[in-house]
Protein backbone atom coordinates (compact mmCIF):
# COMPACT_ATOMS: atom_id res chain seq x y z
CA UNK A 1 0.00 0.00 0.00
CA UNK A 2 2.82 2.41 0.82
CA UNK A 3 4.29 3.56 -2.46
CA UNK A 4 7.22 5.98 -2.30
CA UNK A 5 6.27 7.25 -5.77
CA UNK A 6 3.14 8.88 -4.34
CA UNK A 7 5.19 10.70 -1.70
CA UNK A 8 7.03 12.81 -4.28
CA UNK A 9 4.16 14.91 -5.58
CA UNK A 10 3.01 18.46 -4.98
CA UNK A 11 -0.51 18.85 -3.63
CA UNK A 12 -2.45 20.17 -0.67
CA UNK A 13 -2.35 16.75 0.99
CA UNK A 14 1.44 16.56 0.70
CA UNK A 15 1.80 19.84 2.58
CA UNK A 16 -0.01 18.50 5.64
CA UNK A 17 1.70 17.37 8.82
CA UNK A 18 2.05 13.53 9.03
CA UNK A 19 0.25 13.55 12.37
CA UNK A 20 -2.69 15.35 10.80
CA UNK A 21 -2.88 12.83 7.98
CA UNK A 22 -2.66 9.78 10.26
CA UNK A 23 -5.32 11.09 12.67
CA UNK A 24 -7.61 12.18 9.83
CA UNK A 25 -7.35 8.80 8.09
CA UNK A 26 -8.19 6.96 11.33
CA UNK A 27 -11.16 9.22 12.10
CA UNK A 28 -12.66 8.92 8.62
CA UNK A 29 -12.01 5.19 8.25
CA UNK A 30 -13.50 4.31 11.66
CA UNK A 31 -16.52 6.52 11.04
CA UNK A 32 -17.09 4.97 7.60
CA UNK A 33 -16.64 1.44 8.96
CA UNK A 34 -19.20 2.00 11.74
CA UNK A 35 -21.75 3.72 9.51
CA UNK A 36 -24.84 1.75 8.51
CA UNK A 37 -26.83 4.17 6.32
CA UNK A 38 -26.39 4.25 2.54
CA UNK A 39 -26.72 8.03 2.43
CA UNK A 40 -23.93 8.55 4.97
CA UNK A 41 -21.74 5.92 3.33
CA UNK A 42 -22.20 7.70 0.00
CA UNK A 43 -21.04 10.96 1.57
CA UNK A 44 -17.94 9.27 3.01
CA UNK A 45 -17.25 7.84 -0.44
CA UNK A 46 -17.48 11.31 -1.99
CA UNK A 47 -15.10 12.61 0.70
CA UNK A 48 -12.59 9.89 -0.18
CA UNK A 49 -12.82 10.82 -3.87
CA UNK A 50 -12.24 14.47 -2.94
CA UNK A 51 -9.14 13.48 -0.96
CA UNK A 52 -7.83 11.50 -3.95
CA UNK A 53 -8.34 14.57 -6.14
CA UNK A 54 -6.61 16.82 -3.58
CA UNK A 55 -3.65 14.41 -3.47
CA UNK A 56 -3.28 14.57 -7.31
CA UNK A 57 -3.32 10.78 -7.68
CA UNK A 58 -3.92 9.34 -11.13
CA UNK A 59 -7.25 7.58 -11.70
CA UNK A 60 -5.66 4.53 -13.38
CA UNK A 61 -3.29 4.12 -10.44
CA UNK A 62 -6.30 3.98 -8.10
CA UNK A 63 -7.96 1.31 -10.25
CA UNK A 64 -4.74 -0.71 -10.12
CA UNK A 65 -4.63 -0.41 -6.33
CA UNK A 66 -8.26 -1.45 -6.02
CA UNK A 67 -7.89 -4.70 -8.01
CA UNK A 68 -7.24 -6.89 -4.92
CA UNK A 69 -10.21 -5.23 -3.20
CA UNK A 70 -12.42 -5.95 -6.21
CA UNK A 71 -11.45 -9.64 -6.12
CA UNK A 72 -12.32 -9.81 -2.43
CA UNK A 73 -15.64 -8.04 -3.03
CA UNK A 74 -16.45 -10.34 -5.96
CA UNK A 75 -16.20 -13.34 -3.61
CA UNK A 76 -18.51 -11.58 -1.14
CA UNK A 77 -21.06 -10.77 -3.87
CA UNK A 78 -21.08 -14.44 -4.92
CA UNK A 79 -21.50 -15.90 -1.41
CA UNK A 80 -23.43 -13.46 0.80
CA UNK A 81 -26.62 -12.92 -1.28
CA UNK A 82 -27.11 -16.71 -1.39
CA UNK A 83 -26.38 -17.40 2.27
CA UNK A 84 -27.34 -14.34 4.34
CA UNK A 85 -30.91 -14.23 5.60
CA UNK A 86 -32.97 -11.93 7.80
CA UNK A 87 -36.09 -12.94 9.69
CA UNK A 88 -37.94 -9.89 8.33
CA UNK A 89 -37.24 -10.85 4.70
CA UNK A 90 -37.30 -14.64 4.76
CA UNK A 91 -40.57 -14.68 2.81
CA UNK A 92 -39.59 -11.88 0.43
CA UNK A 93 -36.56 -13.04 -1.60
CA UNK A 94 -35.12 -10.76 -4.24
CA UNK A 95 -34.85 -13.55 -6.79
CA UNK A 96 -35.13 -17.34 -6.54
CA UNK A 97 -33.38 -19.80 -8.86
CA UNK A 98 -34.66 -22.86 -7.10
CA UNK A 99 -35.56 -24.12 -3.67
CA UNK A 100 -31.93 -23.97 -2.54
CA UNK A 101 -30.63 -20.91 -4.45
CA UNK A 102 -32.29 -17.67 -3.40
CA UNK A 103 -30.93 -14.14 -3.62
CA UNK A 104 -31.96 -12.36 -0.43
CA UNK A 105 -32.60 -8.63 -0.10
CA UNK A 106 -30.61 -8.36 3.19
CA UNK A 107 -27.69 -10.16 1.54
CA UNK A 108 -27.61 -7.70 -1.37
CA UNK A 109 -27.84 -4.72 0.99
CA UNK A 110 -25.01 -6.08 3.14
CA UNK A 111 -22.84 -6.63 0.05
CA UNK A 112 -23.47 -3.07 -1.11
CA UNK A 113 -22.53 -1.68 2.32
CA UNK A 114 -19.34 -3.75 2.51
CA UNK A 115 -18.39 -2.63 -1.01
CA UNK A 116 -18.88 1.05 -0.21
CA UNK A 117 -17.01 0.78 3.08
CA UNK A 118 -14.08 -1.19 1.65
CA UNK A 119 -13.49 1.11 -1.33
CA UNK A 120 -13.93 4.24 0.81
CA UNK A 121 -11.43 3.12 3.46
CA UNK A 122 -8.84 2.11 0.86
CA UNK A 123 -9.18 5.46 -0.92
CA UNK A 124 -8.83 7.34 2.38
CA UNK A 125 -5.62 5.54 3.30
CA UNK A 126 -4.18 5.83 -0.21
CA UNK A 127 -4.79 9.58 -0.29
CA UNK A 128 -3.68 10.42 3.25
CA UNK A 129 -1.19 7.74 4.33
CA UNK A 130 0.27 6.21 1.18
CA UNK A 131 1.31 9.69 0.01
CA UNK A 132 3.95 9.82 2.76
CA UNK A 133 7.38 8.23 2.86
CA UNK A 134 7.65 5.44 5.38
CA UNK A 135 10.13 7.51 7.39
CA UNK A 136 7.51 10.27 7.64
CA UNK A 137 4.93 7.73 8.81
CA UNK A 138 7.32 6.53 11.51
CA UNK A 139 8.04 10.12 12.53
CA UNK A 140 4.34 10.90 12.70
CA UNK A 141 3.61 7.80 14.80
CA UNK A 142 6.45 8.71 17.16
CA UNK A 143 5.07 12.23 17.64
CA UNK A 144 1.65 10.72 18.33
CA UNK A 145 3.28 8.94 21.30
CA UNK A 146 3.19 5.47 19.78
CA UNK A 147 5.67 3.16 21.53
CA UNK A 148 9.23 3.51 20.19
CA UNK A 149 9.55 -0.28 19.98
CA UNK A 150 6.41 -0.48 17.87
CA UNK A 151 7.66 2.28 15.56
CA UNK A 152 11.06 0.53 15.20
CA UNK A 153 9.33 -2.77 14.47
CA UNK A 154 7.18 -1.20 11.74
CA UNK A 155 10.11 0.62 10.12
CA UNK A 156 12.47 -2.36 10.21
CA UNK A 157 9.79 -4.73 8.94
CA UNK A 158 9.12 -2.45 5.99
CA UNK A 159 12.84 -2.09 5.31
CA UNK A 160 13.61 -5.83 5.31
CA UNK A 161 10.53 -7.36 3.69
CA UNK A 162 12.22 -7.07 0.29
CA UNK A 163 15.43 -8.59 1.72
CA UNK A 164 13.55 -11.61 3.07
CA UNK A 165 11.74 -11.97 -0.26
CA UNK A 166 15.11 -11.94 -2.05
CA UNK A 167 16.43 -14.66 0.28
CA UNK A 168 13.32 -16.77 -0.36
CA UNK A 169 13.77 -16.50 -4.12
CA UNK A 170 17.43 -17.53 -3.79
CA UNK A 171 16.50 -20.63 -1.77
CA UNK A 172 13.70 -21.58 -4.16
CA UNK A 173 15.97 -21.06 -7.17
CA UNK A 174 18.65 -23.26 -5.56
CA UNK A 175 16.07 -25.98 -4.98
CA UNK A 176 14.91 -25.84 -8.61
CA UNK A 177 18.52 -26.06 -9.83
CA UNK A 178 18.72 -29.34 -7.92
CA UNK A 179 15.72 -30.71 -9.79
CA UNK A 180 12.90 -29.72 -7.43
CA UNK A 181 9.49 -29.45 -9.08
CA UNK A 182 6.55 -28.28 -6.94
CA UNK A 183 3.83 -30.91 -6.71
CA UNK A 184 1.08 -31.94 -4.32
CA UNK A 185 3.08 -34.69 -2.62
CA UNK A 186 4.94 -35.25 0.63
CA UNK A 187 8.35 -34.47 -0.91
CA UNK A 188 7.20 -31.01 -2.06
CA UNK A 189 5.68 -30.21 1.35
CA UNK A 190 8.89 -31.33 3.07
CA UNK A 191 11.00 -29.19 0.71
CA UNK A 192 8.91 -26.09 1.37
CA UNK A 193 9.21 -26.76 5.11
CA UNK A 194 13.01 -26.89 4.74
CA UNK A 195 12.93 -23.63 2.76
CA UNK A 196 10.81 -21.95 5.46
CA UNK A 197 13.20 -23.18 8.15
CA UNK A 198 16.28 -21.95 6.28
CA UNK A 199 14.56 -18.63 5.64
CA UNK A 200 13.92 -18.22 9.36
CA UNK A 201 17.56 -19.07 10.20
CA UNK A 202 18.91 -16.63 7.62
CA UNK A 203 16.54 -13.88 8.76
CA UNK A 204 17.60 -14.41 12.38
CA UNK A 205 21.31 -14.27 11.50
CA UNK A 206 20.83 -11.17 9.37
CA UNK A 207 18.90 -9.48 12.19
CA UNK A 208 21.83 -10.07 14.56
CA UNK A 209 24.31 -8.67 12.02
CA UNK A 210 22.12 -5.62 11.35
CA UNK A 211 21.80 -4.93 15.08
CA UNK A 212 25.55 -5.25 15.60
CA UNK A 213 26.18 -2.88 12.69
CA UNK A 214 23.73 -0.36 14.14
CA UNK A 215 25.40 -0.55 17.57
CA UNK A 216 28.82 -0.02 15.95
CA UNK A 217 27.42 3.15 14.37
CA UNK A 218 26.24 4.53 17.71
CA UNK A 219 22.63 3.32 17.82
CA UNK A 220 21.22 4.05 21.29
CA UNK A 221 17.61 3.04 20.87
CA UNK A 222 16.47 6.16 19.01
CA UNK A 223 16.19 7.15 15.37
CA UNK A 224 17.05 10.70 14.42
CA UNK A 225 15.68 12.47 11.37
CA UNK A 226 16.41 15.74 9.62
CA UNK A 227 12.75 16.10 8.64
CA UNK A 228 10.84 18.41 10.94
CA UNK A 229 7.10 18.88 10.73
CA UNK A 230 5.41 21.84 12.35
CA UNK A 231 1.67 22.19 12.85
CA UNK A 232 0.90 24.72 10.13
CA UNK A 233 -2.35 26.62 9.79
CA UNK A 234 -3.25 24.42 6.82
CA UNK A 235 -2.91 21.25 8.93
CA UNK A 236 -4.97 22.71 11.77
CA UNK A 237 -7.71 23.86 9.39
CA UNK A 238 -7.74 20.49 7.61
CA UNK A 239 -8.08 18.40 10.76
CA UNK A 240 -10.74 20.77 12.12
CA UNK A 241 -12.76 20.33 8.91
CA UNK A 242 -12.38 16.54 9.12
CA UNK A 243 -13.52 16.55 12.76
CA UNK A 244 -16.47 18.81 11.99
CA UNK A 245 -17.65 16.82 8.95
CA UNK A 246 -17.32 13.48 10.74
CA UNK A 247 -19.11 14.76 13.85
CA UNK A 248 -21.89 16.24 11.70
CA UNK A 249 -22.33 12.97 9.77
CA UNK A 250 -22.43 10.93 12.99
CA UNK A 251 -25.14 13.21 14.36
CA UNK A 252 -27.17 12.95 11.14
CA UNK A 253 -26.93 9.14 11.18
CA UNK A 254 -27.98 9.02 14.84
CA UNK A 255 -30.89 11.36 14.07
CA UNK A 256 -32.04 9.42 11.01
Number of C-alpha atoms within 10 A of each C-alpha: 10 16 14 13 11 20 17 12 16 12 13 15 25 21 14 22 20 28 22 22 26 18 19 23 24 16 16 21 22 14 20 25 17 11 19 15 13 14 12 17 23 16 14 26 21 13 18 25 16 15 20 21 16 16 22 18 17 11 11 9 9 15 12 10 15 16 11 11 15 15 11 13 18 13 10 18 18 12 14 18 23 18 13 17 17 12 8 8 12 12 9 13 15 14 13 13 8 7 6 9 12 17 22 23 20 20 22 18 14 17 21 16 18 18 18 18 24 20 16 25 22 19 25 25 23 24 27 25 27 21 27 27 18 19 12 20 22 22 21 21 19 17 14 14 9 13 12 16 12 13 19 16 13 14 15 12 13 13 12 14 11 11 14 17 12 12 17 18 13 13 18 16 12 12 16 12 10 9 8 14 12 13 9 8 8 8 13 14 13 11 16 15 12 13 18 14 12 15 18 14 12 15 16 12 11 15 14 12 12 12 12 12 12 13 12 9 9 9 13 8 10 10 11 7 9 5 8 8 15 10 12 12 9 15 20 13 12 18 19 14 13 18 16 12 15 19 14 12 20 17 11 11 16 10 7 7
